[in-house]
């Protein structure tokens, strides 16, 4: 029988103020979780209340608040430039956050934990579409290996705790995300946010051209953050890796982490053209071939989570139009 999370749960959303965490909170509230009248709560401490990189603070917070469910959406994230410029920060900060939250969840008796990884955990030249068992088959993409190594460590810690102590930890590997609450920093944003901000600014300033990184040839998959939030809630409610019908790898072993995406990709050039058209930019797009492209293709195989019954609902065109509108009206 699938484990159900009840409306009485005390749900800790680590990283609740970020794009992913806030989307998860919206999904939980929409479905009725966190209502005091039903005996539940959603715990959303900010950085001033809880420093996730400080192990003593995290342990004390768990002892005091006693959550029953943990959703670990907190992470230091950024695009190619940020990963190349601050490798220590991306590796060390993410390891600290993950280790502290996962270990404290286990030690304090949390009933279920869901850890959010990233599709960048997979090898640079993995077979396409990427299946879960391709993890650690080959070398990583050098432009974000520090972040990827931290995320792999989080997956493995969850697996180890399940294997040794039967701690109910599961993990999801989302593809590239976008949507409300995204980071539009000029040097630290991901590709979707970077392109939206570039084209919106160019239109506003009536620029004649927009410079974009790389060749535009890499293929990427994009998932609206609200679709990821629905997958998180779906898996918390429905997915038990111990169930006989739960997804297995190619060796017949039960999987404890699943891909989450759309199963469809698009070239960065086509994405830029699409965003340019939606924004209404009339100028030229110039590609800077001196900048790195990153992984040539990264499309997730979502067969396993699809067989459980989850599928994305927000199309790329609809998602981009809504995101552009939010950005232009903020």
N, C-alpha and C positions, 0 to 999 in steps of 0.2 A: 504493500500500500504506500502511495506517495505521502511524504510528510507534508502536512499542511501547516502554514503559519497562521496563527489566529489573530483576531482583532485585539486580543489582550497582550500581545507582544510589546516589549520595550525595544524598539528598533533604533540602533545607533547607525547613523549614516555618516561615516567618516569622509570629510570632504564635501559636506552638504552645501557649502557656499559656491562651489565650482559649477561648471557647466553640467557635468554628469551628475554630481550629487544633488543639485537643485532639481534636475529632471526626475531623478528617482524619488525625491520627496514629493514632487507633484503627482507622480504616478501612485505612490502609496496613499496620499491623501484622497485622491480621486476615487480610489477603491474602498476607502473607509478605514484605513489603518491610522493609528495615532489618535483616535478619538477618546478623550478622557471618559466620556459617558459609557464607552464600551470597555474601559479598563486598560486601554492601550496608550502608548506615547511614542513619538518620534524624537529622538535625541539628536540635536544638531548644534553641538558646541562650536564656537568660532575659535580662531587661533589664540585670542587673548584668554579664553577659558581653558583651552586644551592645546598644548604644544605636542603634536604627534611625534616629533623627533626626540622628545625627552621621555625616556623609559619610565622614570619614577613618576612623572606627571600622569602618564597614561595608565600605569598600574593603579595609582590613587584614584583616578577618575572612574575606572572600571569598578573598583571596590565600593565607591560611593554611589554610583548610578545603577549598577547591576543590570546592564542590557541583556536581553535574551536572544536577540538577533543582531549580527554585525554585518553591515554592507560597507566594504572598504573601497571607496571611490576616490580617496585622497591620493595625490601624487604630484610631484614636480614634473610638469610637461612643457613641451616646446617643439619647435620645428628644427630643421637641419642646422640653421645658424646657431641656435641656442645650444643644441646638443654638442656641436663642435667646439663652441666657445667655453662651455661650463661642464666638462665631462665629470669632474669630481662631484659637483653639486647634484647632477642627475643620478649618479651611482649611489653616493653616500646618503643623500637625503631620502631617496626612495627606499633604500634598504632599511634605514632607521624607521621610517613610517610603517612599512610593512611588518617588520619584525616586532615592533612594539604593539601594534594593533592586533596582529594575528596571535602572538604569544599571550597577550593579556586576555584576549577573548577566550582562548583555550583554558588558561589558568583560572579564570573567573567563572567558568561554567556556562558560557554562551552556548545556546542550543544549536544554532546554525550560523555559519559565516560564509559570505559570498565575496570573493576577491576578484577585482577587475584588473585584468592584465591588458595586453595590447597585441595587435597583429604583428608588431615589429619584433616579437619574440622569435619569429620563424626565419630560417636561413635566407640570405639574399637571393640565391638562385634556386629556391624551392620549386618543386614541380607544381604546376598550376592546374586547377585551383588547389589551394593549400589545405591539406588535411591535418587534423590535430596531431597525428603521430609523426609528422615531419619535424617536430620540435627537436632541436639539437642534432639534426642529421648532417648539418654542414655549418659553415661560417656565417656570421651575421653581417648585416649592412653596416659598414664602418661609420657612417654618419650619425647613427643613433644607437650604437652597440652598448653604450653605458646605461642608457635607459632600459634597453632590452634585457641586459644581464640582470638588472635589478628585478624586472618583472618576472623573469624566469626563476629567480630565487624565490619570489613570492609563491609562484605556482608549486614549486618543489617543496616549500615549507608546508603548504596546505596538504600536499600529497603525503608528506612524511608524518604529519600529525594524524591524518586519517589512518595511515597504515599502522603506526605504532600505538596510537592512543584512541583510535576510533572516533576522533573528533570530526564532526560533520562539517567539513570545509569543502566548498565547491568554487570553481573559478570560471570566468567567462573571458574570452578573448575578442574584444570588439575590433572591427575595422576602423578606418578613419572616420572621425565623428565631426558633426557640425550642428549648428542650431542655436537656440537662445542661450545667452550667457557665454558664448565663445570668447576666446582671447584674441583681440585684434591688434596686439602690440606689433609695431613695424618690423622688429627683428626676432620676436619670440613666438609668433603665431604659426599655426599649421597652414597647409596649402589653401584649404577652402577659405578660411578667414582672411588669409593674406590677399587672396585674389579679390574677394568681395570688397575689402577695404581699399585696395588699389584702384579698382574700377569705379567705386562710388566716389572716391576723392578726385579721380581724374575727370569724371563727369561734372562734379561740382565746380572744379577749377577750370573747366573747358580746355583740358590738355589735349594735345595733338596725338600723343602716344602714351603707352604704358609699357614699362620694362618688366619682364617676367623672367624668373630664374630657369636655367637649363634649356633643354631642347624642346620641351613640351611633349616628348614622345612617351614618357613613362605612363603606365596604366595604373589607376588607383580606383578603389572601391570606397563609396561614401555612405554612411548610415546616419540618419537623423537621430539626435540624442534622445528624443522622446521614444523612438523605436527601441533604442538600447534599454531605456528605463522599463519599457514593457517586457523586454526579455529578462531583465533582472527579476522583476516581480513574478513572471511566469516560472522561472527556474526555482525561485525560492518556494513557490507553492507546489510545483509539479515534479521537479527532478530529484530523484534519489539514485545516486550512483550505485547503490547496493541492490537496487531492484533488478530482477532477472531480465526485464525488458529494457533496461537502461542502455544507452549507447556504449558500444564496445569498440576497441581499436582493431587493427588488422590482425592482431594476435589473439583476439577474443577476450582481452582484458578490459575491465570496466574503465571508462574514461571519467576523470574527475574535473576536466576542463573542456569547454565547448566553444567553438567559434560562433561569433555573432556578426552577421553582415547582411548584405542584400544578395550576394552571389553574382553581382553584375559590376563591371568596372568601366571606366571611361578614361581616355587619354587626358593628360593635363592640358594639352592644347585645346581639345574639344571642350573641356571644362571651362577654360578661360573664355572661349568663344561664347559658350552658353551664358556665363555670368555677365559678359560684356553686353550681350543682347538683352538680358533681363534688366540690367541696370540702365540701358539706353546709351551706352558709350559709343560714340561714332568714330573715334580715332583709330590709330594703328597699334597693333600688339607687336612688340619687339622682344625676341628671345635672346637672353644672354647666355651663350653657349659656354662661357667660361665658368659658370656656376654649376655645382653638382646636380645630377638628376636623382640620385638615390637609387633604390631598387627599381629595376626596369618594369616589373609587373608584380602586383600583390593583390591577388583575388582569393578570398576565403571560400573554402568548401563548407557550406552550411547545412549539409545533408543531415547531420546528427541532430541538431536542435530543431530542424524542420520536421523530422520524424516524431519528435516529442510533441509537436503541435504548434510551434511558434513560427511566425513569418512576419517580416516587416510590412508596414502599411503605408508609409509616407514615400511617395515617389520623389525622385531626385529633383525634377522640375518644380514640383509643389514645395518641397523643402527649401530649395534655393530661393524661390520667390518670397516665401514667408520670412526667411532669414535676412534677405536683402532689405525687405520692408522694415523689419525690426531695426536693422543697422542704420538705415537712412532716417528713421524717426526717433532714434535714441537721443 
